[in-house]
Amino acid sequence: MPATNHFDFAVVGGGFAGSLTAAILAAAGRRVALFERLTHPRFAVGESSTPTAGLLVRDLAEQYGLPWLAHLAKYGDWKQNLPDVRCGLKRGFAYFDHRAQAPPPDCGDPASQLLVSANPDAARGDLHWHRADVDHWLFQKAAQLVALAQDGVSVTATRCGEGWSLKLACADKTAAGDSPANQRTRRESADDEVTASFLIDATGGANVSGEAQPQARWWKTQTAACFTHLRHVGAWNDALPAPVRAAHPFPCDASAQHHLVDGGWVWLLRFDDSTTSVGRVDGLLHQRSTNHHASPVCSLQDWRRRLQPYAKLASLFDHAEEVDEIGWRRSPRLQRLLVPAAGADWAMLPAAAGQVDPLHSTGIAHSLCGIEPLVEALLGPASQRTARLQAYSTRLEIELEWIDEIVGAAYQCMGDFRHFAAATMLYFAAATSYELARVAGRRPWFLCADDQKLRESVARWRESVGQAPPIEQLEAELREWLRPWNHVGLCDAQAQNLYRYETT
């Protein structure tokens, strides 16, 4: 095979994480090939960023000499430098309870709402990433650095004497709007086969190497989801009385918005172009316990029908319109885990190895957190690579289990909003502890998954929840057991579930 068809690294999956990994390796002088099955721009979810993600973007940009990457860290910088890449402003997290047992969700009662600020103002705000735009932009940036970048191709990887043989074919499925001419150009320009010394799986669980196996485990989080993008979704802020709006620490529509409904919750993530990412997550354990299995959402009419019991929430969709080229998507089971996540000549990025649930917006940040140790292992001394890759695989498995522990606690407590609000403090304590450690120059595992004392405290509290003591006791235990990780005034009854931005 000609030397020009051999690469140091082949990255399969051209989403933001795969493209960024390819760009980092190429910027370090390695010969890299990058492949994506669909044609950019293509629809994807996993859109809500966090302060953790912003810190990781900033550090990766600085460490590997990619100044353009830093524009993704904060809303003000993004809007100034990337005006054609769509995004939305995220000032924090907002949760509202619409179930019959709760006070009306628009009354401002702390028994039906929780808002947690993540930043001090819009300029320093976090973001919702319009993944079709962001992934396309990052793929183009990577294409300027790597030796080969192709989208619209499927990849079949097999072992060969040089490491990996990758057979390429024009993918059967392409993004909406990809013209026959574009598909023909890709088919004619694509090499039939390339080889690579190392294979990186950046897909959403395709197990490109075939080396990993599904891990059988009892997930504490067991959920399914349906989702799409809609235009002209009404503003929840406009449905609230003026005194309620005035008390909020930030405009609640500039947030990762969670609306709790029977058996699950609805997300709303607003972009600046009148488009909103909407989705519904249903608990599978709730469906089994009630023997009620929700019918799939296939249209806006189905969506409205499912929301009929929640009049205020349903009214937001009175004038909504479907984005025709996207349609409704469904994931019948969100949780998955493949192990191991790496071998001597292959590795998976976090989203390829597993996923838990969209609650608390861990996806983007966890992917970025995984890129850092992986590229260090790949660019470091060859004598240390195998050991580092083994450590990386172990770390990913532990981090995914930790995400499941924290998110699962929220689902465990979702039956009552006061319990749920308490359980969310587990995430915010872990996230802010990670962020403060990062600012101080330390590099803990994602959400401090390597902090054994924190893990023990969370497990202890979850065990107490299972014993069903009074909520006042649970809240007191939570305050006490999270004290070492409570740096920003969490678990404060006087806050009335409205947490303003705190600096430390």
HELIX and SHEET records of a PDB file:
HELIX    1   1 ALA A    3  ASN A    5  5                                   3    
HELIX    2   2 PHE A   16  ALA A   27  1                                  12    
HELIX    3   3 PRO A   51  GLN A   63  1                                  13    
HELIX    4   4 PRO A   67  LEU A   72  5                                   6    
HELIX    5   5 TYR A   75  ASN A   81  1                                   7    
HELIX    6   6 ARG A  131  ALA A  143  1                                  13    
HELIX    7   7 PRO A  180  SER A  189  1                                  10    
HELIX    8   8 ASN A  237  ALA A  239  5                                   3    
HELIX    9   9 ALA A  242  ALA A  247  1                                   6    
HELIX   10  10 LEU A  284  THR A  290  1                                   7    
HELIX   11  11 LEU A  300  ARG A  306  1                                   7    
HELIX   12  12 ALA A  311  SER A  315  1                                   5    
HELIX   13  13 PRO A  350  ALA A  353  1                                   4    
HELIX   14  14 GLY A  363  LEU A  379  1                                  17    
HELIX   15  15 ALA A  382  GLN A  412  1                                  31    
HELIX   16  16 PHE A  417  VAL A  439  1                                  23    
HELIX   17  17 PHE A  446  CYS A  448  5                                   3    
HELIX   18  18 GLN A  452  GLY A  466  1                                  15    
HELIX   19  19 ILE A  471  TRP A  481  1                                  11    
HELIX   20  20 ARG A  483  TRP A  485  5                                   3    
HELIX   21  21 ALA A  493  ALA A  495  5                                   3    
SHEET    1   A 6 LEU A 148  ASP A 151  0                                        
SHEET    2   A 6 VAL A  32  GLU A  36  1                                        
SHEET    3   A 6 HIS A   6  VAL A  12  1                                        
SHEET    4   A 6 GLU A 193  ASP A 201  1                                        
SHEET    5   A 6 GLY A 163  CYS A 170 -1                                        
SHEET    6   A 6 VAL A 153  CYS A 160 -1                                        
SHEET    1   B 6 LEU A 148  ASP A 151  0                                        
SHEET    2   B 6 VAL A  32  GLU A  36  1                                        
SHEET    3   B 6 HIS A   6  VAL A  12  1                                        
SHEET    4   B 6 GLU A 193  ASP A 201  1                                        
SHEET    5   B 6 TRP A 346  MET A 348  1                                        
SHEET    6   B 6 ALA A 342  GLY A 343 -1                                        
SHEET    1   C 2 CYS A  87  LYS A  90  0                                        
SHEET    2   C 2 ASP A 126  TRP A 129 -1                                        
SHEET    1   D 8 GLU A 321  GLU A 322  0                                        
SHEET    2   D 8 THR A 223  ARG A 231 -1                                        
SHEET    3   D 8 THR A 275  GLY A 283 -1                                        
SHEET    4   D 8 GLY A 264  ARG A 270 -1                                        
SHEET    5   D 8 ALA A 256  VAL A 261 -1                                        
SHEET    6   D 8 GLY A  92  ASP A  97  1                                        
SHEET    7   D 8 GLN A 113  SER A 117 -1                                        
SHEET    8   D 8 LEU A 498  TYR A 499  1                                        
SHEET    1   E 3 GLN A 213  PRO A 214  0                                        
SHEET    2   E 3 ARG A 336  VAL A 339 -1                                        
SHEET    3   E 3 GLY A 354  GLN A 355 -1                                        
SHEET    1   F 3 GLU A 321  GLU A 322  0                                        
SHEET    2   F 3 THR A 223  ARG A 231 -1                                        
SHEET    3   F 3 ARG A 329  SER A 331 -1                                        
END                                                                             
